Amino acid sequence: MIKFPNELTIAQVDEYQLEIQPIIDENTIITIDDSNLARIDTIGVQFILAIVTYILAQGKELKWQSTSKIFHESIQQLGIQEGILLNYLPN
């Protein structure tokens, strides 16, 4: 399971990428939980989009366990609420 930290900003993205790469590589079904996410910047949203795109490109199944309010607000502010992310986010 990929469980996003409390903050996912430009400062955390590189470090966090190293943590989640083995999770993606070693599993065929990837569950994402962002319930702890309280702060995210544009780079963090782009990072999540890149993760989702990568998981799908690998032919793996993606499940979203929980969605933070701040994440929904961020993708709406960026105008990407109709993009690939919404296909996987719970309502």
Backbone torsions as a table, in degrees:
resi	resn	phi	psi	omega
1	MET	NA	137.8	172.9
2	ILE	-95.9	114.3	178.6
3	LYS	-114.6	110.5	-177.1
4	PHE	-68.9	148.2	-179.7
5	PRO	-74.5	179.5	178.7
6	ASN	-60.9	-39.6	179.0
7	GLU	-122.9	133.8	175.2
8	LEU	-130.4	88.7	-178.4
9	THR	-125.2	179.0	-178.5
10	ILE	-53.2	-31.5	-179.1
11	ALA	-69.3	-26.4	-175.4
12	GLN	-103.1	-16.3	-169.9
13	VAL	-60.1	-49.1	-177.5
14	ASP	-61.2	-45.1	-179.8
15	GLU	-65.2	-43.4	-177.4
16	TYR	-68.5	-31.7	178.3
17	GLN	-59.3	-39.8	179.1
18	LEU	-64.8	-31.3	179.7
19	GLU	-73.7	-37.2	-173.4
20	ILE	-90.8	-17.7	-178.7
21	GLN	-56.1	-46.4	178.3
22	PRO	-62.9	-33.6	178.3
23	ILE	-61.6	-44.8	179.8
24	ILE	-67.0	-44.4	-177.1
25	ASP	-65.9	-32.3	-172.0
26	GLU	-96.3	-1.9	-176.5
27	ASN	-128.4	148.8	176.4
28	THR	-95.2	-23.3	174.8
29	ILE	-116.7	121.5	-177.5
30	ILE	-110.2	122.0	176.4
31	THR	-103.5	132.5	178.3
32	ILE	-111.6	133.1	176.8
33	ASP	-129.1	116.0	178.7
34	ASP	-114.4	25.2	-176.0
35	SER	-63.7	-24.1	177.9
36	ASN	-82.7	-13.6	-173.1
37	LEU	-64.8	116.8	-180.0
38	ALA	-117.0	-18.2	179.6
39	ARG	-145.5	131.1	178.8
40	ILE	-146.5	141.4	175.4
41	ASP	-110.3	-177.3	-177.5
42	THR	-59.6	-39.4	178.6
43	ILE	-63.6	-38.8	177.7
44	GLY	-62.6	-42.3	177.6
45	VAL	-64.5	-43.8	178.1
46	GLN	-61.7	-38.3	178.2
47	PHE	-61.7	-45.7	178.5
48	ILE	-63.3	-41.9	177.5
49	LEU	-61.4	-40.7	178.3
50	ALA	-65.2	-39.0	178.1
51	ILE	-62.8	-47.2	179.5
52	VAL	-60.6	-45.8	179.6
53	THR	-61.4	-42.9	179.8
54	TYR	-64.1	-45.6	179.3
55	ILE	-58.3	-46.1	-179.4
56	LEU	-67.1	-37.1	178.9
57	ALA	-65.9	-26.7	177.5
58	GLN	-80.7	-2.6	-179.9
59	GLY	75.3	23.1	-178.7
60	LYS	-97.1	158.5	-179.5
61	GLU	-88.7	138.4	-178.2
62	LEU	-116.8	130.5	175.4
63	LYS	-127.7	135.8	178.0
64	TRP	-106.7	115.4	-175.1
65	GLN	-80.8	-40.8	-175.3
66	SER	-150.6	149.0	179.7
67	THR	-128.3	129.0	179.1
68	SER	-79.4	149.2	178.1
69	LYS	-62.2	-39.3	-178.3
70	ILE	-64.3	-33.8	178.9
71	PHE	-68.7	-44.9	176.5
72	HIS	-58.7	-45.1	179.9
73	GLU	-62.5	-39.8	-178.9
74	SER	-65.4	-43.5	-179.4
75	ILE	-70.6	-29.0	175.5
76	GLN	-69.4	-42.6	179.0
77	GLN	-63.4	-32.9	179.4
78	LEU	-83.2	-6.5	177.4
79	GLY	75.6	23.4	-179.6
80	ILE	-113.2	21.8	-178.0
81	GLN	-65.1	-19.7	179.0
82	GLU	-95.0	4.1	-175.9
83	GLY	-82.2	-164.3	-174.7
84	ILE	-59.6	-32.1	-176.9
85	LEU	-60.0	-41.3	-175.5
86	LEU	-67.1	-17.8	175.6
87	ASN	-67.0	-19.9	-174.3
88	TYR	-117.2	-16.4	-178.9
89	LEU	-76.6	137.6	174.2
90	PRO	-69.1	153.1	-178.9
91	ASN	-72.8	NA	NA
